[in-house]
Amino acid sequence: MSEEREIKDIGIVLKSIDSGEADRLVTILTSSHGKITAKMRGVKKAKAKLSYASFPLNLGEYIFVKRGRNYTVINCSYIDNFASL
């Protein structure tokens, strides 16, 4: 049986890789949980509400769901974006 739990942590996106037609795999450095690689579903669609959260150097408070060894981002509260660096 796969245990499911929610994790809420502040993090910055280090890397973003396209995965399939509408998804991305993001590597996020978090303050409490270290480096997490997670899937963001549907963020490449035109009307995606979380597309901003999948770009490198975006700082936000991410909410992950952990299922077994895999993480999925389900929400993000924007804090800042350092893409201009």
PDB file of N, CA, C and O in Angstrom:
ATOM      1  N   MET A   1       0.823  -1.175   0.000  1.00  0.00           N
ATOM      2  CA  MET A   1       0.000   0.000   0.000  1.00  0.00           C
ATOM      3  C   MET A   1       0.875   1.250   0.000  1.00  0.00           C
ATOM      4  O   MET A   1       1.874   1.321   0.716  1.00  0.00           O
ATOM      5  N   SER A   2       0.497   2.213  -0.794  1.00  0.00           N
ATOM      6  CA  SER A   2       1.270   3.445  -0.922  1.00  0.00           C
ATOM      7  C   SER A   2       0.721   4.509   0.024  1.00  0.00           C
ATOM      8  O   SER A   2      -0.452   4.878  -0.044  1.00  0.00           O
ATOM      9  N   GLU A   3       1.592   4.991   0.906  1.00  0.00           N
ATOM     10  CA  GLU A   3       1.188   6.026   1.852  1.00  0.00           C
ATOM     11  C   GLU A   3       1.294   7.387   1.177  1.00  0.00           C
ATOM     12  O   GLU A   3       2.279   7.668   0.495  1.00  0.00           O
ATOM     13  N   GLU A   4       0.286   8.232   1.364  1.00  0.00           N
ATOM     14  CA  GLU A   4       0.243   9.546   0.741  1.00  0.00           C
ATOM     15  C   GLU A   4       0.293  10.606   1.825  1.00  0.00           C
ATOM     16  O   GLU A   4      -0.447  10.541   2.806  1.00  0.00           O
ATOM     17  N   ARG A   5       1.196  11.611   1.635  1.00  0.00           N
ATOM     18  CA  ARG A   5       1.235  12.682   2.617  1.00  0.00           C
ATOM     19  C   ARG A   5       1.592  13.995   1.942  1.00  0.00           C
ATOM     20  O   ARG A   5       2.267  14.021   0.913  1.00  0.00           O
ATOM     21  N   GLU A   6       1.127  15.082   2.540  1.00  0.00           N
ATOM     22  CA  GLU A   6       1.364  16.420   2.016  1.00  0.00           C
ATOM     23  C   GLU A   6       2.543  17.065   2.707  1.00  0.00           C
ATOM     24  O   GLU A   6       2.709  16.940   3.921  1.00  0.00           O
ATOM     25  N   ILE A   7       3.373  17.766   1.922  1.00  0.00           N
ATOM     26  CA  ILE A   7       4.514  18.489   2.446  1.00  0.00           C
ATOM     27  C   ILE A   7       4.414  19.925   1.962  1.00  0.00           C
ATOM     28  O   ILE A   7       4.177  20.169   0.778  1.00  0.00           O
ATOM     29  N   LYS A   8       4.594  20.879   2.869  1.00  0.00           N
ATOM     30  CA  LYS A   8       4.564  22.299   2.519  1.00  0.00           C
ATOM     31  C   LYS A   8       5.910  22.895   2.898  1.00  0.00           C
ATOM     32  O   LYS A   8       6.323  22.818   4.055  1.00  0.00           O
ATOM     33  N   ASP A   9       6.609  23.502   1.905  1.00  0.00           N
ATOM     34  CA  ASP A   9       7.947  24.011   2.157  1.00  0.00           C
ATOM     35  C   ASP A   9       8.285  25.119   1.163  1.00  0.00           C
ATOM     36  O   ASP A   9       7.795  25.125   0.034  1.00  0.00           O
ATOM     37  N   ILE A  10       9.126  26.053   1.595  1.00  0.00           N
ATOM     38  CA  ILE A  10       9.616  27.112   0.726  1.00  0.00           C
ATOM     39  C   ILE A  10      10.786  26.562  -0.076  1.00  0.00           C
ATOM     40  O   ILE A  10      11.668  25.901   0.472  1.00  0.00           O
ATOM     41  N   GLY A  11      10.789  26.841  -1.390  1.00  0.00           N
ATOM     42  CA  GLY A  11      11.867  26.338  -2.222  1.00  0.00           C
ATOM     43  C   GLY A  11      12.063  27.170  -3.470  1.00  0.00           C
ATOM     44  O   GLY A  11      11.230  28.006  -3.821  1.00  0.00           O
ATOM     45  N   ILE A  12      13.190  26.922  -4.139  1.00  0.00           N
ATOM     46  CA  ILE A  12      13.523  27.591  -5.397  1.00  0.00           C
ATOM     47  C   ILE A  12      13.784  26.525  -6.457  1.00  0.00           C
ATOM     48  O   ILE A  12      14.458  25.529  -6.194  1.00  0.00           O
ATOM     49  N   VAL A  13      13.250  26.739  -7.650  1.00  0.00           N
ATOM     50  CA  VAL A  13      13.409  25.781  -8.742  1.00  0.00           C
ATOM     51  C   VAL A  13      14.819  25.892  -9.299  1.00  0.00           C
ATOM     52  O   VAL A  13      15.242  26.966  -9.727  1.00  0.00           O
ATOM     53  N   LEU A  14      15.540  24.785  -9.292  1.00  0.00           N
ATOM     54  CA  LEU A  14      16.897  24.740  -9.827  1.00  0.00           C
ATOM     55  C   LEU A  14      16.913  24.321 -11.293  1.00  0.00           C
ATOM     56  O   LEU A  14      17.711  24.823 -12.085  1.00  0.00           O
ATOM     57  N   LYS A  15      16.016  23.388 -11.646  1.00  0.00           N
ATOM     58  CA  LYS A  15      16.014  22.824 -12.993  1.00  0.00           C
ATOM     59  C   LYS A  15      14.599  22.424 -13.375  1.00  0.00           C
ATOM     60  O   LYS A  15      13.818  21.982 -12.532  1.00  0.00           O
ATOM     61  N   SER A  16      14.273  22.583 -14.661  1.00  0.00           N
ATOM     62  CA  SER A  16      12.956  22.222 -15.175  1.00  0.00           C
ATOM     63  C   SER A  16      13.130  21.481 -16.498  1.00  0.00           C
ATOM     64  O   SER A  16      13.778  21.982 -17.417  1.00  0.00           O
ATOM     65  N   ILE A  17      12.550  20.290 -16.588  1.00  0.00           N
ATOM     66  CA  ILE A  17      12.676  19.449 -17.785  1.00  0.00           C
ATOM     67  C   ILE A  17      11.279  19.076 -18.265  1.00  0.00           C
ATOM     68  O   ILE A  17      10.438  18.649 -17.475  1.00  0.00           O
ATOM     69  N   ASP A  18      11.034  19.242 -19.575  1.00  0.00           N
ATOM     70  CA  ASP A  18       9.752  18.838 -20.148  1.00  0.00           C
ATOM     71  C   ASP A  18       9.590  17.326 -20.027  1.00  0.00           C
ATOM     72  O   ASP A  18      10.536  16.561 -20.216  1.00  0.00           O
ATOM     73  N   SER A  19       8.369  16.922 -19.708  1.00  0.00           N
ATOM     74  CA  SER A  19       8.055  15.503 -19.541  1.00  0.00           C
ATOM     75  C   SER A  19       6.684  15.238 -20.158  1.00  0.00           C
ATOM     76  O   SER A  19       5.659  15.566 -19.561  1.00  0.00           O
ATOM     77  N   GLY A  20       6.664  14.662 -21.318  1.00  0.00           N
ATOM     78  CA  GLY A  20       5.401  14.409 -21.989  1.00  0.00           C
ATOM     79  C   GLY A  20       4.871  15.677 -22.646  1.00  0.00           C
ATOM     80  O   GLY A  20       5.603  16.653 -22.814  1.00  0.00           O
ATOM     81  N   GLU A  21       3.600  15.655 -23.013  1.00  0.00           N
ATOM     82  CA  GLU A  21       3.002  16.781 -23.726  1.00  0.00           C
ATOM     83  C   GLU A  21       2.743  17.994 -22.857  1.00  0.00           C
ATOM     84  O   GLU A  21       2.886  19.120 -23.335  1.00  0.00           O
ATOM     85  N   ALA A  22       2.368  17.814 -21.607  1.00  0.00           N
ATOM     86  CA  ALA A  22       1.944  18.961 -20.792  1.00  0.00           C
ATOM     87  C   ALA A  22       2.600  19.025 -19.418  1.00  0.00           C
ATOM     88  O   ALA A  22       2.313  19.938 -18.643  1.00  0.00           O
ATOM     89  N   ASP A  23       3.471  18.076 -19.101  1.00  0.00           N
ATOM     90  CA  ASP A  23       4.048  18.015 -17.753  1.00  0.00           C
ATOM     91  C   ASP A  23       5.509  18.455 -17.753  1.00  0.00           C
ATOM     92  O   ASP A  23       6.161  18.518 -18.795  1.00  0.00           O
ATOM     93  N   ARG A  24       6.002  18.758 -16.552  1.00  0.00           N
ATOM     94  CA  ARG A  24       7.414  19.071 -16.358  1.00  0.00           C
ATOM     95  C   ARG A  24       7.903  18.379 -15.104  1.00  0.00           C
ATOM     96  O   ARG A  24       7.155  18.207 -14.141  1.00  0.00           O
ATOM     97  N   LEU A  25       9.188  17.976 -15.124  1.00  0.00           N
ATOM     98  CA  LEU A  25       9.873  17.506 -13.931  1.00  0.00           C
ATOM     99  C   LEU A  25      10.721  18.666 -13.433  1.00  0.00           C
ATOM    100  O   LEU A  25      11.526  19.216 -14.184  1.00  0.00           O
ATOM    101  N   VAL A  26      10.546  19.039 -12.175  1.00  0.00           N
ATOM    102  CA  VAL A  26      11.289  20.163 -11.613  1.00  0.00           C
ATOM    103  C   VAL A  26      12.138  19.676 -10.446  1.00  0.00           C
ATOM    104  O   VAL A  26      11.727  18.805  -9.679  1.00  0.00           O
ATOM    105  N   THR A  27      13.333  20.256 -10.327  1.00  0.00           N
ATOM    106  CA  THR A  27      14.193  20.008  -9.185  1.00  0.00           C
ATOM    107  C   THR A  27      14.137  21.264  -8.333  1.00  0.00           C
ATOM    108  O   THR A  27      14.491  22.351  -8.790  1.00  0.00           O
ATOM    109  N   ILE A  28      13.691  21.109  -7.093  1.00  0.00           N
ATOM    110  CA  ILE A  28      13.467  22.238  -6.191  1.00  0.00           C
ATOM    111  C   ILE A  28      14.339  22.061  -4.957  1.00  0.00           C
ATOM    112  O   ILE A  28      14.349  21.000  -4.334  1.00  0.00           O
ATOM    113  N   LEU A  29      15.067  23.109  -4.616  1.00  0.00           N
ATOM    114  CA  LEU A  29      15.848  23.126  -3.386  1.00  0.00           C
ATOM    115  C   LEU A  29      14.971  23.743  -2.303  1.00  0.00           C
ATOM    116  O   LEU A  29      14.623  24.921  -2.374  1.00  0.00           O
ATOM    117  N   THR A  30      14.615  22.937  -1.297  1.00  0.00           N
ATOM    118  CA  THR A  30      13.716  23.397  -0.242  1.00  0.00           C
ATOM    119  C   THR A  30      14.493  23.681   1.040  1.00  0.00           C
ATOM    120  O   THR A  30      15.606  23.190   1.232  1.00  0.00           O
ATOM    121  N   SER A  31      13.890  24.473   1.902  1.00  0.00           N
ATOM    122  CA  SER A  31      14.577  24.876   3.132  1.00  0.00           C
ATOM    123  C   SER A  31      14.652  23.750   4.164  1.00  0.00           C
ATOM    124  O   SER A  31      15.629  23.683   4.911  1.00  0.00           O
ATOM    125  N   SER A  32      13.667  22.873   4.231  1.00  0.00           N
ATOM    126  CA  SER A  32      13.638  21.831   5.259  1.00  0.00           C
ATOM    127  C   SER A  32      13.876  20.420   4.740  1.00  0.00           C
ATOM    128  O   SER A  32      14.342  19.560   5.487  1.00  0.00           O
ATOM    129  N   HIS A  33      13.563  20.166   3.463  1.00  0.00           N
ATOM    130  CA  HIS A  33      13.621  18.807   2.933  1.00  0.00           C
ATOM    131  C   HIS A  33      14.743  18.597   1.918  1.00  0.00           C
ATOM    132  O   HIS A  33      14.856  17.517   1.338  1.00  0.00           O
ATOM    133  N   GLY A  34      15.571  19.615   1.698  1.00  0.00           N
ATOM    134  CA  GLY A  34      16.673  19.464   0.753  1.00  0.00           C
ATOM    135  C   GLY A  34      16.198  19.524  -0.680  1.00  0.00           C
ATOM    136  O   GLY A  34      15.226  20.211  -0.997  1.00  0.00           O
ATOM    137  N   LYS A  35      16.889  18.801  -1.547  1.00  0.00           N
ATOM    138  CA  LYS A  35      16.576  18.808  -2.978  1.00  0.00           C
ATOM    139  C   LYS A  35      15.511  17.763  -3.283  1.00  0.00           C
ATOM    140  O   LYS A  35      15.650  16.591  -2.933  1.00  0.00           O
ATOM    141  N   ILE A  36      14.441  18.212  -3.944  1.00  0.00           N
ATOM    142  CA  ILE A  36      13.320  17.336  -4.305  1.00  0.00           C
ATOM    143  C   ILE A  36      13.101  17.420  -5.808  1.00  0.00           C
ATOM    144  O   ILE A  36      13.066  18.516  -6.368  1.00  0.00           O
ATOM    145  N   THR A  37      12.954  16.286  -6.459  1.00  0.00           N
ATOM    146  CA  THR A  37      12.541  16.244  -7.856  1.00  0.00           C
ATOM    147  C   THR A  37      11.075  15.836  -7.873  1.00  0.00           C
ATOM    148  O   THR A  37      10.701  14.792  -7.338  1.00  0.00           O
ATOM    149  N   ALA A  38      10.251  16.672  -8.496  1.00  0.00           N
ATOM    150  CA  ALA A  38       8.806  16.447  -8.470  1.00  0.00           C
ATOM    151  C   ALA A  38       8.202  16.670  -9.851  1.00  0.00           C
ATOM    152  O   ALA A  38       8.763  17.391 -10.676  1.00  0.00           O
ATOM    153  N   LYS A  39       7.067  16.051 -10.090  1.00  0.00           N
ATOM    154  CA  LYS A  39       6.330  16.222 -11.336  1.00  0.00           C
ATOM    155  C   LYS A  39       5.313  17.342 -11.149  1.00  0.00           C
ATOM    156  O   LYS A  39       4.658  17.436 -10.111  1.00  0.00           O
ATOM    157  N   MET A  40       5.192  18.181 -12.161  1.00  0.00           N
ATOM    158  CA  MET A  40       4.144  19.202 -12.190  1.00  0.00           C
ATOM    159  C   MET A  40       3.267  18.883 -13.391  1.00  0.00           C
ATOM    160  O   MET A  40       3.715  18.970 -14.534  1.00  0.00           O
ATOM    161  N   ARG A  41       2.044  18.523 -13.138  1.00  0.00           N
ATOM    162  CA  ARG A  41       1.136  18.067 -14.198  1.00  0.00           C
ATOM    163  C   ARG A  41       0.421  19.237 -14.882  1.00  0.00           C
ATOM    164  O   ARG A  41      -0.090  20.143 -14.225  1.00  0.00           O
ATOM    165  N   GLY A  42       0.401  19.194 -16.208  1.00  0.00           N
ATOM    166  CA  GLY A  42      -0.386  20.138 -16.999  1.00  0.00           C
ATOM    167  C   GLY A  42       0.145  21.556 -17.074  1.00  0.00           C
ATOM    168  O   GLY A  42      -0.577  22.440 -17.535  1.00  0.00           O
ATOM    169  N   VAL A  43       1.365  21.820 -16.645  1.00  0.00           N
ATOM    170  CA  VAL A  43       1.865  23.198 -16.580  1.00  0.00           C
ATOM    171  C   VAL A  43       2.262  23.776 -17.946  1.00  0.00           C
ATOM    172  O   VAL A  43       2.503  24.978 -18.048  1.00  0.00           O
ATOM    173  N   LYS A  44       2.335  22.953 -18.987  1.00  0.00           N
ATOM    174  CA  LYS A  44       2.673  23.469 -20.312  1.00  0.00           C
ATOM    175  C   LYS A  44       1.437  23.824 -21.129  1.00  0.00           C
ATOM    176  O   LYS A  44       1.563  24.282 -22.265  1.00  0.00           O
ATOM    177  N   LYS A  45       0.254  23.624 -20.576  1.00  0.00           N
ATOM    178  CA  LYS A  45      -0.984  23.988 -21.267  1.00  0.00           C
ATOM    179  C   LYS A  45      -1.162  25.505 -21.228  1.00  0.00           C
ATOM    180  O   LYS A  45      -0.651  26.171 -20.328  1.00  0.00           O
ATOM    181  N   ALA A  46      -1.876  26.039 -22.192  1.00  0.00           N
ATOM    182  CA  ALA A  46      -2.051  27.490 -22.323  1.00  0.00           C
ATOM    183  C   ALA A  46      -2.717  28.127 -21.108  1.00  0.00           C
ATOM    184  O   ALA A  46      -2.358  29.244 -20.734  1.00  0.00           O
ATOM    185  N   LYS A  47      -3.662  27.457 -20.490  1.00  0.00           N
ATOM    186  CA  LYS A  47      -4.408  28.039 -19.363  1.00  0.00           C
ATOM    187  C   LYS A  47      -3.954  27.502 -18.000  1.00  0.00           C
ATOM    188  O   LYS A  47      -4.699  27.589 -17.024  1.00  0.00           O
ATOM    189  N   ALA A  48      -2.752  26.957 -17.930  1.00  0.00           N
ATOM    190  CA  ALA A  48      -2.255  26.378 -16.674  1.00  0.00           C
ATOM    191  C   ALA A  48      -2.031  27.463 -15.634  1.00  0.00           C
ATOM    192  O   ALA A  48      -1.367  28.464 -15.906  1.00  0.00           O
ATOM    193  N   LYS A  49      -2.580  27.267 -14.451  1.00  0.00           N
ATOM    194  CA  LYS A  49      -2.461  28.247 -13.373  1.00  0.00           C
ATOM    195  C   LYS A  49      -1.104  28.193 -12.674  1.00  0.00           C
ATOM    196  O   LYS A  49      -0.683  29.181 -12.072  1.00  0.00           O
ATOM    197  N   LEU A  50      -0.421  27.066 -12.745  1.00  0.00           N
ATOM    198  CA  LEU A  50       0.861  26.918 -12.058  1.00  0.00           C
ATOM    199  C   LEU A  50       2.065  26.954 -12.998  1.00  0.00           C
ATOM    200  O   LEU A  50       3.159  26.554 -12.602  1.00  0.00           O
ATOM    201  N   SER A  51       1.890  27.418 -14.215  1.00  0.00           N
ATOM    202  CA  SER A  51       3.017  27.399 -15.153  1.00  0.00           C
ATOM    203  C   SER A  51       4.185  28.251 -14.655  1.00  0.00           C
ATOM    204  O   SER A  51       5.341  27.880 -14.864  1.00  0.00           O
ATOM    205  N   TYR A  52       3.913  29.376 -14.006  1.00  0.00           N
ATOM    206  CA  TYR A  52       4.981  30.237 -13.468  1.00  0.00           C
ATOM    207  C   TYR A  52       5.856  29.482 -12.465  1.00  0.00           C
ATOM    208  O   TYR A  52       7.053  29.751 -12.363  1.00  0.00           O
ATOM    209  N   ALA A  53       5.279  28.562 -11.743  1.00  0.00           N
ATOM    210  CA  ALA A  53       5.976  27.853 -10.666  1.00  0.00           C
ATOM    211  C   ALA A  53       6.940  26.795 -11.182  1.00  0.00           C
ATOM    212  O   ALA A  53       7.714  26.235 -10.406  1.00  0.00           O
ATOM    213  N   SER A  54       6.906  26.513 -12.479  1.00  0.00           N
ATOM    214  CA  SER A  54       7.764  25.454 -13.025  1.00  0.00           C
ATOM    215  C   SER A  54       9.026  26.001 -13.690  1.00  0.00           C
ATOM    216  O   SER A  54       9.826  25.220 -14.206  1.00  0.00           O
ATOM    217  N   PHE A  55       9.223  27.303 -13.693  1.00  0.00           N
ATOM    218  CA  PHE A  55      10.393  27.888 -14.342  1.00  0.00           C
ATOM    219  C   PHE A  55      11.554  28.042 -13.362  1.00  0.00           C
ATOM    220  O   PHE A  55      11.347  28.324 -12.182  1.00  0.00           O
ATOM    221  N   PRO A  56      12.784  27.853 -13.863  1.00  0.00           N
ATOM    222  CA  PRO A  56      13.957  27.980 -12.994  1.00  0.00           C
ATOM    223  C   PRO A  56      14.041  29.337 -12.299  1.00  0.00           C
ATOM    224  O   PRO A  56      13.650  30.363 -12.855  1.00  0.00           O
ATOM    225  N   LEU A  57      14.553  29.319 -11.088  1.00  0.00           N
ATOM    226  CA  LEU A  57      14.762  30.476 -10.224  1.00  0.00           C
ATOM    227  C   LEU A  57      13.466  31.110  -9.714  1.00  0.00           C
ATOM    228  O   LEU A  57      13.463  32.268  -9.297  1.00  0.00           O
ATOM    229  N   ASN A  58      12.372  30.356  -9.748  1.00  0.00           N
ATOM    230  CA  ASN A  58      11.138  30.807  -9.116  1.00  0.00           C
ATOM    231  C   ASN A  58      11.184  30.403  -7.647  1.00  0.00           C
ATOM    232  O   ASN A  58      11.432  29.242  -7.324  1.00  0.00           O
ATOM    233  N   LEU A  59      10.947  31.353  -6.769  1.00  0.00           N
ATOM    234  CA  LEU A  59      10.914  31.108  -5.325  1.00  0.00           C
ATOM    235  C   LEU A  59       9.466  31.121  -4.880  1.00  0.00           C
ATOM    236  O   LEU A  59       8.728  32.061  -5.174  1.00  0.00           O
ATOM    237  N   GLY A  60       9.061  30.082  -4.175  1.00  0.00           N
ATOM    238  CA  GLY A  60       7.675  30.008  -3.727  1.00  0.00           C
ATOM    239  C   GLY A  60       7.512  29.031  -2.583  1.00  0.00           C
ATOM    240  O   GLY A  60       8.436  28.304  -2.220  1.00  0.00           O
ATOM    241  N   GLU A  61       6.314  29.032  -2.024  1.00  0.00           N
ATOM    242  CA  GLU A  61       5.964  28.047  -1.008  1.00  0.00           C
ATOM    243  C   GLU A  61       5.208  26.931  -1.721  1.00  0.00           C
ATOM    244  O   GLU A  61       4.039  27.083  -2.076  1.00  0.00           O
ATOM    245  N   TYR A  62       5.888  25.819  -1.921  1.00  0.00           N
ATOM    246  CA  TYR A  62       5.344  24.698  -2.681  1.00  0.00           C
ATOM    247  C   TYR A  62       4.642  23.714  -1.769  1.00  0.00           C
ATOM    248  O   TYR A  62       5.051  23.493  -0.629  1.00  0.00           O
ATOM    249  N   ILE A  63       3.575  23.129  -2.291  1.00  0.00           N
ATOM    250  CA  ILE A  63       2.892  22.036  -1.600  1.00  0.00           C
ATOM    251  C   ILE A  63       3.057  20.797  -2.471  1.00  0.00           C
ATOM    252  O   ILE A  63       2.632  20.768  -3.626  1.00  0.00           O
ATOM    253  N   PHE A  64       3.686  19.774  -1.891  1.00  0.00           N
ATOM    254  CA  PHE A  64       3.951  18.514  -2.573  1.00  0.00           C
ATOM    255  C   PHE A  64       3.067  17.426  -1.981  1.00  0.00           C
ATOM    256  O   PHE A  64       2.664  17.490  -0.819  1.00  0.00           O
ATOM    257  N   VAL A  65       2.776  16.431  -2.803  1.00  0.00           N
ATOM    258  CA  VAL A  65       2.184  15.191  -2.315  1.00  0.00           C
ATOM    259  C   VAL A  65       3.218  14.108  -2.573  1.00  0.00           C
ATOM    260  O   VAL A  65       3.721  13.966  -3.688  1.00  0.00           O
ATOM    261  N   LYS A  66       3.531  13.346  -1.531  1.00  0.00           N
ATOM    262  CA  LYS A  66       4.495  12.251  -1.674  1.00  0.00           C
ATOM    263  C   LYS A  66       3.732  10.941  -1.708  1.00  0.00           C
ATOM    264  O   LYS A  66       2.992  10.607  -0.784  1.00  0.00           O
ATOM    265  N   ARG A  67       3.930  10.203  -2.800  1.00  0.00           N
ATOM    266  CA  ARG A  67       3.319   8.879  -2.953  1.00  0.00           C
ATOM    267  C   ARG A  67       4.454   7.884  -3.135  1.00  0.00           C
ATOM    268  O   ARG A  67       5.052   7.803  -4.208  1.00  0.00           O
ATOM    269  N   GLY A  68       4.745   7.134  -2.095  1.00  0.00           N
ATOM    270  CA  GLY A  68       5.891   6.225  -2.152  1.00  0.00           C
ATOM    271  C   GLY A  68       7.169   7.035  -2.208  1.00  0.00           C
ATOM    272  O   GLY A  68       7.491   7.763  -1.269  1.00  0.00           O
ATOM    273  N   ARG A  69       7.908   6.908  -3.318  1.00  0.00           N
ATOM    274  CA  ARG A  69       9.163   7.654  -3.480  1.00  0.00           C
ATOM    275  C   ARG A  69       9.011   8.844  -4.427  1.00  0.00           C
ATOM    276  O   ARG A  69       9.975   9.577  -4.648  1.00  0.00           O
ATOM    277  N   ASN A  70       7.819   9.050  -4.988  1.00  0.00           N
ATOM    278  CA  ASN A  70       7.593  10.101  -5.982  1.00  0.00           C
ATOM    279  C   ASN A  70       6.865  11.297  -5.381  1.00  0.00           C
ATOM    280  O   ASN A  70       6.011  11.152  -4.506  1.00  0.00           O
ATOM    281  N   TYR A  71       7.225  12.485  -5.872  1.00  0.00           N
ATOM    282  CA  TYR A  71       6.589  13.723  -5.434  1.00  0.00           C
ATOM    283  C   TYR A  71       5.836  14.357  -6.598  1.00  0.00           C
ATOM    284  O   TYR A  71       6.249  14.247  -7.753  1.00  0.00           O
ATOM    285  N   THR A  72       4.728  15.021  -6.283  1.00  0.00           N
ATOM    286  CA  THR A  72       3.967  15.797  -7.250  1.00  0.00           C
ATOM    287  C   THR A  72       3.653  17.143  -6.616  1.00  0.00           C
ATOM    288  O   THR A  72       3.200  17.204  -5.473  1.00  0.00           O
ATOM    289  N   VAL A  73       3.894  18.233  -7.364  1.00  0.00           N
ATOM    290  CA  VAL A  73       3.547  19.569  -6.876  1.00  0.00           C
ATOM    291  C   VAL A  73       2.063  19.777  -7.142  1.00  0.00           C
ATOM    292  O   VAL A  73       1.597  19.601  -8.268  1.00  0.00           O
ATOM    293  N   ILE A  74       1.315  20.155  -6.097  1.00  0.00           N
ATOM    294  CA  ILE A  74      -0.112  20.387  -6.278  1.00  0.00           C
ATOM    295  C   ILE A  74      -0.487  21.865  -6.149  1.00  0.00           C
ATOM    296  O   ILE A  74      -1.573  22.268  -6.564  1.00  0.00           O
ATOM    297  N   ASN A  75       0.420  22.681  -5.568  1.00  0.00           N
ATOM    298  CA  ASN A  75       0.131  24.107  -5.436  1.00  0.00           C
ATOM    299  C   ASN A  75       1.426  24.858  -5.148  1.00  0.00           C
ATOM    300  O   ASN A  75       2.420  24.279  -4.710  1.00  0.00           O
ATOM    301  N   CYS A  76       1.387  26.179  -5.410  1.00  0.00           N
ATOM    302  CA  CYS A  76       2.543  27.029  -5.116  1.00  0.00           C
ATOM    303  C   CYS A  76       2.045  28.441  -4.860  1.00  0.00           C
ATOM    304  O   CYS A  76       1.213  28.967  -5.598  1.00  0.00           O
ATOM    305  N   SER A  77       2.571  29.047  -3.796  1.00  0.00           N
ATOM    306  CA  SER A  77       2.309  30.461  -3.511  1.00  0.00           C
ATOM    307  C   SER A  77       3.555  31.237  -3.906  1.00  0.00           C
ATOM    308  O   SER A  77       4.634  31.012  -3.356  1.00  0.00           O
ATOM    309  N   TYR A  78       3.408  32.142  -4.850  1.00  0.00           N
ATOM    310  CA  TYR A  78       4.525  32.916  -5.390  1.00  0.00           C
ATOM    311  C   TYR A  78       5.142  33.809  -4.321  1.00  0.00           C
ATOM    312  O   TYR A  78       4.430  34.472  -3.567  1.00  0.00           O
ATOM    313  N   ILE A  79       6.479  33.823  -4.262  1.00  0.00           N
ATOM    314  CA  ILE A  79       7.206  34.748  -3.391  1.00  0.00           C
ATOM    315  C   ILE A  79       8.029  35.710  -4.228  1.00  0.00           C
ATOM    316  O   ILE A  79       7.910  36.925  -4.064  1.00  0.00           O
ATOM    317  N   ASP A  80       8.873  35.186  -5.133  1.00  0.00           N
ATOM    318  CA  ASP A  80       9.714  36.030  -5.969  1.00  0.00           C
ATOM    319  C   ASP A  80      10.245  35.213  -7.150  1.00  0.00           C
ATOM    320  O   ASP A  80      10.174  33.984  -7.145  1.00  0.00           O
ATOM    321  N   ASN A  81      10.779  35.909  -8.162  1.00  0.00           N
ATOM    322  CA  ASN A  81      11.383  35.252  -9.301  1.00  0.00           C
ATOM    323  C   ASN A  81      12.720  35.923  -9.580  1.00  0.00           C
ATOM    324  O   ASN A  81      12.796  37.148  -9.684  1.00  0.00           O
ATOM    325  N   PHE A  82      13.764  35.127  -9.699  1.00  0.00           N
ATOM    326  CA  PHE A  82      15.110  35.646  -9.894  1.00  0.00           C
ATOM    327  C   PHE A  82      15.616  35.376 -11.307  1.00  0.00           C
ATOM    328  O   PHE A  82      16.827  35.287 -11.510  1.00  0.00           O
ATOM    329  N   ALA A  83      14.728  35.243 -12.285  1.00  0.00           N
ATOM    330  CA  ALA A  83      15.112  34.929 -13.656  1.00  0.00           C
ATOM    331  C   ALA A  83      15.948  36.036 -14.288  1.00  0.00           C
ATOM    332  O   ALA A  83      16.714  35.773 -15.215  1.00  0.00           O
ATOM    333  N   SER A  84      15.816  37.257 -13.809  1.00  0.00           N
ATOM    334  CA  SER A  84      16.577  38.364 -14.395  1.00  0.00           C
ATOM    335  C   SER A  84      18.064  38.295 -14.046  1.00  0.00           C
ATOM    336  O   SER A  84      18.872  39.004 -14.644  1.00  0.00           O
ATOM    337  N   LEU A  85      18.429  37.446 -13.085  1.00  0.00           N
ATOM    338  CA  LEU A  85      19.843  37.290 -12.735  1.00  0.00           C
ATOM    339  C   LEU A  85      20.510  36.602 -13.879  1.00  0.00           C
ATOM    340  O   LEU A  85      21.714  36.351 -13.832  1.00  0.00           O
TER     341      LEU A  85
END
